[in-house]
């Protein structure tokens, strides 16, 4: 199972890379490093990047393709709103005990939060 606040790999397409960094950095503790026109993302405690930000400019609608495992979906969803995001689907518990929510960042990119069922 993944560590909290990490994913295997993901890409965020954002028309405003600085706004994306200002949102995701404080929300998950991520750090950023430029790599040409791409911005690499490293999660806390990771030894290498696990994703990146692609500057879409005005050519492509914003997107985010990832799911983040967090210790507390409701608390993280609430924090996302404090940082300018929006909860699109409120935290809910699925039949298997997994908790999920869907939120958007300030650019309008949607992503998902989840916590596995208790005991996993």
N, CA, C and O of each residue as an XYZ file, in Angstrom:
480
protein
N       0.850     -1.184      0.000
C       0.000      0.000      0.000
C       0.887      1.236      0.000
O       1.945      1.232      0.630
N       0.489      2.268     -0.677
C       1.244      3.506     -0.768
C       1.281      4.232      0.566
O       0.387      4.086      1.399
N       2.328      5.015      0.749
C       2.424      5.878      1.915
C       1.427      7.015      1.762
O       1.001      7.336      0.653
N       1.060      7.621      2.886
C       0.105      8.727      2.853
C       0.620      9.871      2.000
O       1.817     10.160      1.992
N      -0.271     10.511      1.293
C      -0.017     11.686      0.469
C       0.910     11.426     -0.713
O       1.596     12.341     -1.170
N       0.940     10.192     -1.215
C       1.739      9.890     -2.393
C       0.923      9.115     -3.420
O      -0.100      8.516     -3.087
N       1.370      9.129     -4.645
C       0.819      8.326     -5.729
C       1.986      7.762     -6.523
O       3.116      8.218     -6.352
N       1.743      6.786     -7.383
C       2.818      6.185     -8.169
C       3.367      7.154     -9.204
O       4.583      7.334     -9.265
N       2.556      7.768     -9.998
C       2.931      8.809    -10.949
C       1.682      9.512    -11.400
O       0.599      8.927    -11.427
N       1.831     10.751    -11.749
C       0.685     11.541    -12.174
C       1.174     12.740    -12.962
O       2.347     13.110    -12.921
N       0.232     13.333    -13.679
C       0.528     14.579    -14.378
C      -0.618     15.545    -14.178
O      -1.791     15.177    -14.234
N      -0.249     16.779    -13.945
C      -1.221     17.864    -13.817
C      -1.013     18.784    -15.008
O       0.103     19.237    -15.263
N      -2.074     19.057    -15.728
C      -2.023     20.046    -16.802
C      -2.644     21.324    -16.288
O      -3.826     21.343    -15.943
N      -1.856     22.413    -16.230
C      -2.346     23.655    -15.631
C      -1.973     24.866    -16.486
O      -0.842     24.964    -16.962
N      -2.912     25.781    -16.682
C      -2.587     26.999    -17.407
C      -1.746     27.959    -16.560
O      -1.084     28.845    -17.101
N      -1.770     27.786    -15.237
C      -1.009     28.629    -14.313
C      -0.229     27.704    -13.377
O      -0.747     27.282    -12.343
N       1.004     27.395    -13.739
C       1.825     26.457    -12.967
C       2.072     26.969    -11.550
O       2.059     26.185    -10.601
N       2.296     28.259    -11.398
C       2.560     28.805    -10.056
C       1.349     28.632     -9.135
O       1.518     28.343     -7.951
N       0.132     28.803     -9.657
C      -1.078     28.598     -8.848
C      -1.197     27.131     -8.441
O      -1.584     26.823     -7.313
N      -0.864     26.237     -9.356
C      -0.912     24.809     -9.033
C       0.087     24.488     -7.929
O      -0.245     23.759     -6.994
N       1.296     25.014     -8.018
C       2.314     24.780     -6.993
C       1.877     25.354     -5.647
O       2.077     24.719     -4.611
N       1.284     26.546     -5.652
C       0.830     27.186     -4.411
C      -0.300     26.410     -3.745
O      -0.471     26.494     -2.529
N      -1.060     25.669     -4.510
C      -2.159     24.853     -3.977
C      -1.649     23.505     -3.484
O      -1.841     23.163     -2.317
N      -1.004     22.740     -4.353
C      -0.606     21.375     -4.022
C       0.542     21.302     -3.020
O       0.591     20.375     -2.211
N       1.463     22.257     -3.057
C       2.583     22.245     -2.118
C       2.122     22.244     -0.666
O       2.480     21.338      0.086
N       1.335     23.238     -0.252
C       0.866     23.251      1.136
C      -0.123     22.125      1.479
O      -0.160     21.653      2.615
N      -0.919     21.700      0.494
C      -1.915     20.663      0.767
C      -1.263     19.324      1.100
O      -1.683     18.651      2.042
N      -0.235     18.927      0.332
C       0.380     17.614      0.508
C       1.850     17.660      0.934
O       2.447     16.607      1.155
N       2.443     18.835      1.056
C       3.850     18.932      1.413
C       4.789     18.618      0.265
O       5.947     18.270      0.492
N       4.304     18.736     -0.978
C       5.109     18.425     -2.148
C       6.135     19.516     -2.402
O       5.904     20.682     -2.080
N       7.288     19.130     -2.990
C       8.299     20.083     -3.441
C       8.388     20.006     -4.959
O       7.955     19.028     -5.567
N       8.953     21.045     -5.565
C       8.945     21.183     -7.013
C      10.337     21.508     -7.542
O      11.113     22.196     -6.879
N      10.647     21.016     -8.729
C      11.916     21.313     -9.395
C      11.674     21.439    -10.894
O      11.002     20.596    -11.488
N      12.221     22.491    -11.509
C      12.052     22.636    -12.955
C      12.833     21.571    -13.714
O      13.917     21.160    -13.302
N      12.261     21.133    -14.828
C      12.919     20.172    -15.708
C      12.549     20.576    -17.130
O      11.671     19.976    -17.751
N      13.228     21.594    -17.633
C      12.856     22.152    -18.927
C      11.524     22.861    -18.802
O      11.354     23.718    -17.935
N      10.574     22.512    -19.661
C       9.242     23.126    -19.610
C       8.304     22.391    -18.654
O       7.160     22.804    -18.464
N       8.779     21.323    -18.064
C       8.012     20.500    -17.135
C       8.453     20.855    -15.718
O       9.588     21.291    -15.521
N       7.589     20.680    -14.739
C       7.945     20.863    -13.338
C       7.781     19.522    -12.635
O       6.674     18.989    -12.555
N       8.872     18.985    -12.132
C       8.836     17.694    -11.441
C       8.320     17.885    -10.019
O       8.571     18.913     -9.391
N       7.592     16.880     -9.515
C       6.999     16.918     -8.180
C       7.560     15.767     -7.357
O       7.594     14.624     -7.813
N       7.999     16.079     -6.140
C       8.495     15.058     -5.220
C       7.685     15.128     -3.929
O       7.511     16.206     -3.360
N       7.194     13.990     -3.470
C       6.407     13.904     -2.234
C       7.347     13.864     -1.030
O       8.508     13.480     -1.168
N       6.859     14.256      0.150
C       7.692     14.233      1.344
C       8.274     12.840      1.597
O       7.554     11.843      1.547
N       9.569     12.778      1.866
C      10.226     11.515      2.168
C      10.593     10.679      0.964
O      11.275      9.664      1.111
N      10.159     11.075     -0.234
C      10.459     10.306     -1.449
C      11.873     10.622     -1.917
O      12.364     11.733     -1.720
N      12.527      9.639     -2.538
C      13.883      9.848     -3.033
C      13.918     10.283     -4.497
O      14.987     10.546     -5.048
N      12.744     10.356     -5.123
C      12.686     10.783     -6.520
C      11.288     11.326     -6.813
O      10.346     11.067     -6.065
N      11.161     12.081     -7.906
C       9.845     12.618     -8.263
C       8.836     11.503     -8.537
O       9.194     10.405     -8.963
N       7.575     11.815     -8.282
C       6.504     10.869     -8.551
C       5.467     11.431     -9.516
O       4.458     10.785     -9.795
N       5.721     12.645    -10.029
C       4.796     13.246    -10.966
C       5.328     14.546    -11.499
O       6.471     14.918    -11.232
N       4.487     15.253    -12.268
C       4.913     16.517    -12.829
C       3.762     17.409    -13.224
O       2.613     16.977    -13.321
N       4.103     18.680    -13.451
C       3.127     19.667    -13.908
C       3.498     20.065    -15.335
O       4.636     20.434    -15.623
N       2.519     19.981    -16.203
C       2.671     20.390    -17.594
C       1.936     21.709    -17.770
O       0.752     21.806    -17.447
N       2.625     22.728    -18.280
C       1.998     24.021    -18.522
C       1.163     23.933    -19.796
O       1.710     23.846    -20.896
N      -0.151     23.956    -19.647
C      -1.050     23.835    -20.794
C      -1.256     25.149    -21.522
O      -1.766     25.164    -22.642
N      -0.864     26.258    -20.898
C      -1.129     27.556    -21.513
C      -2.615     27.694    -21.774
O      -3.430     27.307    -20.937
N      -2.971     28.232    -22.907
C      -4.387     28.366    -23.262
C      -4.800     27.308    -24.271
O      -5.892     27.377    -24.834
N      -3.922     26.314    -24.506
C      -4.169     25.351    -25.577
C      -4.972     24.122    -25.170
O      -5.679     23.548    -25.998
N      -4.875     23.713    -23.919
C      -5.513     22.483    -23.444
C      -6.263     22.811    -22.155
O      -5.729     23.535    -21.315
N      -7.481     22.303    -21.972
C      -8.182     22.527    -20.707
C      -7.391     21.924    -19.535
O      -6.683     20.934    -19.721
N      -7.502     22.504    -18.338
C      -6.803     21.968    -17.175
C      -7.202     20.518    -16.904
O      -8.340     20.117    -17.147
N      -6.261     19.756    -16.404
C      -6.547     18.376    -16.038
C      -5.598     17.923    -14.938
O      -4.540     18.514    -14.722
N      -5.987     16.896    -14.272
C      -5.129     16.225    -13.294
C      -5.497     14.751    -13.344
O      -6.669     14.379    -13.290
N      -4.487     13.941    -13.445
C      -4.730     12.512    -13.582
C      -4.001     11.810    -12.443
O      -2.850     11.393    -12.577
N      -4.711     11.689    -11.304
C      -4.128     10.994    -10.161
C      -5.145     10.773     -9.056
O      -6.208     11.394     -9.015
N      -4.781      9.871     -8.167
C      -5.542      9.624     -6.951
C      -4.529      9.620     -5.811
O      -3.505      8.942     -5.890
N      -4.811     10.372     -4.761
C      -3.883     10.502     -3.646
C      -4.437      9.787     -2.413
O      -5.569     10.039     -2.000
N      -3.645      8.906     -1.835
C      -4.007      8.261     -0.575
C      -3.667      9.210      0.560
O      -2.536      9.685      0.661
N      -4.649      9.489      1.419
C      -4.463     10.394      2.550
C      -4.952      9.727      3.832
O      -5.786      8.823      3.777
N      -4.441     10.161      4.986
C      -4.883      9.562      6.244
C      -6.341      9.881      6.586
O      -7.024      9.063      7.203
N      -6.825     11.072      6.187
C      -8.169     11.524      6.544
C      -8.759     12.284      5.351
O      -8.411     13.440      5.112
N      -9.641     11.635      4.616
C     -10.216     12.233      3.407
C     -10.983     13.512      3.735
O     -10.819     14.517      3.043
N     -11.810     13.496      4.765
C     -12.617     14.675      5.095
C     -11.738     15.871      5.450
O     -12.000     16.984      4.994
N     -10.709     15.660      6.252
C      -9.820     16.755      6.652
C      -9.057     17.307      5.446
O      -8.896     18.521      5.319
N      -8.593     16.435      4.571
C      -7.850     16.879      3.397
C      -8.774     17.613      2.434
O      -8.373     18.614      1.840
N      -9.990     17.138      2.273
C     -10.952     17.824      1.407
C     -11.243     19.228      1.948
O     -11.314     20.191      1.185
N     -11.409     19.334      3.250
C     -11.655     20.646      3.860
C     -10.453     21.566      3.658
O     -10.624     22.745      3.349
N      -9.248     21.043      3.828
C      -8.032     21.839      3.633
C      -7.926     22.301      2.184
O      -7.465     23.412      1.922
N      -8.345     21.463      1.246
C      -8.276     21.865     -0.159
C      -9.141     23.099     -0.413
O      -8.766     23.969     -1.199
N     -10.289     23.178      0.247
C     -11.147     24.351      0.088
C     -10.499     25.594      0.694
O     -10.638     26.690      0.151
N      -9.791     25.434      1.814
C      -9.075     26.556      2.425
C      -8.012     27.112      1.479
O      -7.697     28.301      1.526
N      -7.460     26.251      0.618
C      -6.402     26.655     -0.305
C      -6.931     27.059     -1.681
O      -6.154     27.235     -2.620
N      -8.256     27.205     -1.799
C      -8.842     27.674     -3.052
C      -9.445     26.597     -3.930
O      -9.877     26.885     -5.046
N      -9.485     25.358     -3.451
C     -10.085     24.269     -4.206
C     -11.579     24.187     -3.949
O     -12.155     25.031     -3.263
N     -12.195     23.157     -4.511
C     -13.637     22.955     -4.337
C     -13.906     21.462     -4.219
O     -13.367     20.667     -4.988
N     -14.735     21.084     -3.261
C     -15.157     19.694     -3.140
C     -16.287     19.477     -4.142
O     -17.326     20.133     -4.068
N     -16.077     18.548     -5.082
C     -17.056     18.253     -6.119
C     -17.965     17.116     -5.668
O     -19.181     17.190     -5.840
N     -17.382     16.063     -5.091
C     -18.126     14.958     -4.487
C     -17.613     14.825     -3.067
O     -16.439     14.527     -2.848
N     -18.494     15.047     -2.102
C     -18.112     15.012     -0.688
C     -17.598     13.632     -0.294
O     -17.951     12.630     -0.917
N     -16.765     13.583      0.743
C     -16.268     12.280      1.201
C     -17.414     11.306      1.444
O     -18.427     11.641      2.059
N     -17.221     10.089      0.941
C     -18.219      9.037      1.143
C     -17.504      7.714      1.371
O     -16.410      7.477      0.859
N     -18.144      6.870      2.145
C     -17.588      5.546      2.427
C     -18.238      4.531      1.511
O     -19.461      4.405      1.469
N     -17.398      3.800      0.771
C     -17.890      2.768     -0.134
C     -18.193      1.489      0.642
O     -17.842      1.370      1.816
N     -18.834      0.551     -0.008
C     -19.215     -0.705      0.646
C     -18.026     -1.447      1.238
O     -18.163     -2.107      2.268
N     -16.853     -1.350      0.600
C     -15.673     -2.054      1.104
C     -14.952     -1.291      2.218
O     -13.927     -1.751      2.721
N     -15.486     -0.122      2.607
C     -14.899      0.664      3.680
C     -13.949      1.748      3.215
O     -13.510      2.570      4.018
N     -13.627      1.764      1.938
C     -12.759      2.817      1.412
C     -13.513      4.139      1.426
O     -14.705      4.181      1.118
N     -12.823      5.218      1.783
C     -13.406      6.555      1.777
C     -12.823      7.306      0.587
O     -11.608      7.312      0.387
N     -13.687      7.937     -0.204
C     -13.230      8.697     -1.366
C     -13.903     10.063     -1.406
O     -14.957     10.272     -0.804
N     -13.286     10.971     -2.111
C     -13.869     12.279     -2.405
C     -13.252     12.764     -3.706
O     -12.158     12.341     -4.081
N     -13.953     13.646     -4.386
C     -13.431     14.277     -5.587
C     -13.390     15.776     -5.336
O     -14.362     16.362     -4.859
N     -12.276     16.383     -5.656
C     -12.089     17.816     -5.456
C     -11.456     18.418     -6.705
O     -10.911     17.703     -7.547
N     -11.536     19.744     -6.814
C     -10.819     20.448     -7.869
C      -9.828     21.413     -7.233
O     -10.029     21.880     -6.112
N      -8.759     21.703     -7.963
C      -7.791     22.698     -7.524
C      -8.219     24.066     -8.054
O      -9.233     24.153     -8.747
N      -7.476     25.143     -7.751
C      -7.872     26.477     -8.218
C      -7.926     26.623     -9.736
O      -8.590     27.534    -10.231
N      -7.249     25.754    -10.492
C      -7.320     25.795    -11.949
C      -8.531     25.053    -12.491
O      -8.804     25.123    -13.690
N      -9.275     24.332    -11.625
C     -10.427     23.552    -12.057
C     -10.113     22.103    -12.373
O     -10.986     21.369    -12.838
N      -8.867     21.674    -12.127
C      -8.483     20.279    -12.383
C      -9.052     19.377    -11.291
O      -8.892     19.648    -10.101
N      -9.717     18.304    -11.710
C     -10.310     17.390    -10.742
C      -9.360     16.240    -10.437
O      -8.672     15.732    -11.323
N      -9.333     15.838     -9.173
C      -8.582     14.669     -8.737
C      -9.348     14.017     -7.606
O     -10.357     14.544     -7.137
N      -8.860     12.866     -7.171
C      -9.566     12.117     -6.142
C      -8.677     11.901     -4.934
O      -7.458     11.784     -5.057
N      -9.297     11.848     -3.770
C      -8.645     11.495     -2.511
C      -9.214     10.168     -2.057
O     -10.392      9.891     -2.287
N      -8.393      9.334     -1.411
C      -8.948      8.116     -0.837
C      -8.165      7.687      0.384
O      -6.978      7.979      0.523
N      -8.851      6.994      1.255
C      -8.254      6.290      2.385
C      -8.766      4.852      2.313
O      -9.962      4.627      2.132
N      -7.861      3.880      2.455
C      -8.325      2.486      2.430
C      -9.179      2.202      3.665
O      -9.177      2.964      4.633
N      -9.897      1.103      3.607
C     -10.719      0.745      4.768
C      -9.818      0.531      5.973
O      -8.633      0.232      5.823
N     -10.368      0.680      7.148
C      -9.603      0.500      8.391
C      -8.954     -0.875      8.426
O      -9.528     -1.867      7.977
N      -7.732     -0.909      8.974
C      -7.040     -2.166      9.090
C      -6.171     -2.507      7.893
O      -5.543     -3.566      7.872
N      -6.120     -1.631      6.894
C      -5.285     -1.877      5.700
C      -4.141     -0.925      5.659
O      -3.330     -0.975      4.734
